[in-house]
Amino acid sequence: MKKSLHILWMMPLLALLALASAAQDRKPRTVRGIVVDREENPAPRSVVYLKNRQTMMVRTYIADNEGRYRFSGLDPNVDYEIHAERDDLTSAKRTISSLDGRQEIVIQLKLDKQKSSE
């Protein structure tokens, strides 16, 4: 009887350890996409901001001539926030969740809001 109780107690613990190990073994991920204007045309030289929600560090990328951007080597166990700006326009802020298991995430950022003057 004691042995079966011991086994029942150990099963949830082993499952929890397996989940923690799997979360740590996830490979770095990539976020890429294109920045477009209100008319869905590529917005070259837009600045894309990627904020690590854990450390609050911000990485930037200047979109190429076709409006493309790419951030790679991202920690899959961290949530990120991404948005783009160009001139007086900004895109909506989008969240990239650590619960999203995709290794490569593609996000289109649309410059359709006026920047607020802060």
Contacts in CASP RR format, 6 or more apart in sequence:
PFRMAT RR
TARGET T0000
AUTHOR 0000-0000-0000
METHOD contacts of the structure
MODEL  1
MKKSLHILWMMPLLALLALASAAQDRKPRTVRGIVVDREENPAPRSVVYL
KNRQTMMVRTYIADNEGRYRFSGLDPNVDYEIHAERDDLTSAKRTISSLD
GRQEIVIQLKLDKQKSSE
23 77 0 8 1.000
24 77 0 8 1.000
26 76 0 8 1.000
26 77 0 8 1.000
26 101 0 8 1.000
27 76 0 8 1.000
27 103 0 8 1.000
28 72 0 8 1.000
28 73 0 8 1.000
28 74 0 8 1.000
28 75 0 8 1.000
28 76 0 8 1.000
29 72 0 8 1.000
29 73 0 8 1.000
29 74 0 8 1.000
29 76 0 8 1.000
29 101 0 8 1.000
29 102 0 8 1.000
29 103 0 8 1.000
29 104 0 8 1.000
29 105 0 8 1.000
30 70 0 8 1.000
30 71 0 8 1.000
30 72 0 8 1.000
30 73 0 8 1.000
30 74 0 8 1.000
30 103 0 8 1.000
30 104 0 8 1.000
30 105 0 8 1.000
31 50 0 8 1.000
31 70 0 8 1.000
31 71 0 8 1.000
31 74 0 8 1.000
31 80 0 8 1.000
31 82 0 8 1.000
31 96 0 8 1.000
31 104 0 8 1.000
31 105 0 8 1.000
31 106 0 8 1.000
31 107 0 8 1.000
32 68 0 8 1.000
32 69 0 8 1.000
32 70 0 8 1.000
32 71 0 8 1.000
32 104 0 8 1.000
32 105 0 8 1.000
32 106 0 8 1.000
32 107 0 8 1.000
33 68 0 8 1.000
33 69 0 8 1.000
33 70 0 8 1.000
33 106 0 8 1.000
33 107 0 8 1.000
33 108 0 8 1.000
33 109 0 8 1.000
34 42 0 8 1.000
34 63 0 8 1.000
34 66 0 8 1.000
34 67 0 8 1.000
34 68 0 8 1.000
34 69 0 8 1.000
34 108 0 8 1.000
34 109 0 8 1.000
35 42 0 8 1.000
35 43 0 8 1.000
35 46 0 8 1.000
35 48 0 8 1.000
35 63 0 8 1.000
35 67 0 8 1.000
35 68 0 8 1.000
35 69 0 8 1.000
35 84 0 8 1.000
35 86 0 8 1.000
35 91 0 8 1.000
35 108 0 8 1.000
35 109 0 8 1.000
35 110 0 8 1.000
35 111 0 8 1.000
36 42 0 8 1.000
36 43 0 8 1.000
36 67 0 8 1.000
36 108 0 8 1.000
36 109 0 8 1.000
36 110 0 8 1.000
36 111 0 8 1.000
37 43 0 8 1.000
37 89 0 8 1.000
37 110 0 8 1.000
37 111 0 8 1.000
37 112 0 8 1.000
38 110 0 8 1.000
38 111 0 8 1.000
38 112 0 8 1.000
40 110 0 8 1.000
42 63 0 8 1.000
42 65 0 8 1.000
42 66 0 8 1.000
42 67 0 8 1.000
42 68 0 8 1.000
43 63 0 8 1.000
43 67 0 8 1.000
43 84 0 8 1.000
43 86 0 8 1.000
43 111 0 8 1.000
44 63 0 8 1.000
44 64 0 8 1.000
44 65 0 8 1.000
44 66 0 8 1.000
44 67 0 8 1.000
45 62 0 8 1.000
45 63 0 8 1.000
45 65 0 8 1.000
45 67 0 8 1.000
45 86 0 8 1.000
46 62 0 8 1.000
46 63 0 8 1.000
46 67 0 8 1.000
46 69 0 8 1.000
46 84 0 8 1.000
46 85 0 8 1.000
46 86 0 8 1.000
46 109 0 8 1.000
46 111 0 8 1.000
47 60 0 8 1.000
47 61 0 8 1.000
47 62 0 8 1.000
47 63 0 8 1.000
47 84 0 8 1.000
47 85 0 8 1.000
47 86 0 8 1.000
48 60 0 8 1.000
48 61 0 8 1.000
48 62 0 8 1.000
48 63 0 8 1.000
48 69 0 8 1.000
48 71 0 8 1.000
48 82 0 8 1.000
48 83 0 8 1.000
48 84 0 8 1.000
48 109 0 8 1.000
49 58 0 8 1.000
49 59 0 8 1.000
49 60 0 8 1.000
49 82 0 8 1.000
49 83 0 8 1.000
49 84 0 8 1.000
49 85 0 8 1.000
50 58 0 8 1.000
50 59 0 8 1.000
50 60 0 8 1.000
50 61 0 8 1.000
50 71 0 8 1.000
50 74 0 8 1.000
50 80 0 8 1.000
50 81 0 8 1.000
50 82 0 8 1.000
51 57 0 8 1.000
51 58 0 8 1.000
51 80 0 8 1.000
51 81 0 8 1.000
51 82 0 8 1.000
52 58 0 8 1.000
52 59 0 8 1.000
52 75 0 8 1.000
52 78 0 8 1.000
52 80 0 8 1.000
53 78 0 8 1.000
53 79 0 8 1.000
53 80 0 8 1.000
53 81 0 8 1.000
53 95 0 8 1.000
54 78 0 8 1.000
54 79 0 8 1.000
59 71 0 8 1.000
61 69 0 8 1.000
61 70 0 8 1.000
61 71 0 8 1.000
63 69 0 8 1.000
63 84 0 8 1.000
69 84 0 8 1.000
69 109 0 8 1.000
74 80 0 8 1.000
76 98 0 8 1.000
76 101 0 8 1.000
76 103 0 8 1.000
77 98 0 8 1.000
78 98 0 8 1.000
79 95 0 8 1.000
79 96 0 8 1.000
79 97 0 8 1.000
79 98 0 8 1.000
80 95 0 8 1.000
80 96 0 8 1.000
81 93 0 8 1.000
81 94 0 8 1.000
81 95 0 8 1.000
81 96 0 8 1.000
82 93 0 8 1.000
82 94 0 8 1.000
82 96 0 8 1.000
82 107 0 8 1.000
82 109 0 8 1.000
83 90 0 8 1.000
83 91 0 8 1.000
83 92 0 8 1.000
83 93 0 8 1.000
83 94 0 8 1.000
83 109 0 8 1.000
84 90 0 8 1.000
84 91 0 8 1.000
84 109 0 8 1.000
84 111 0 8 1.000
85 91 0 8 1.000
85 111 0 8 1.000
85 115 0 8 1.000
86 111 0 8 1.000
88 114 0 8 1.000
88 115 0 8 1.000
89 111 0 8 1.000
89 112 0 8 1.000
89 113 0 8 1.000
89 114 0 8 1.000
89 115 0 8 1.000
90 111 0 8 1.000
90 113 0 8 1.000
90 114 0 8 1.000
90 115 0 8 1.000
91 109 0 8 1.000
91 110 0 8 1.000
91 111 0 8 1.000
91 112 0 8 1.000
91 113 0 8 1.000
92 109 0 8 1.000
92 110 0 8 1.000
92 112 0 8 1.000
92 113 0 8 1.000
94 107 0 8 1.000
94 109 0 8 1.000
96 105 0 8 1.000
96 107 0 8 1.000
END
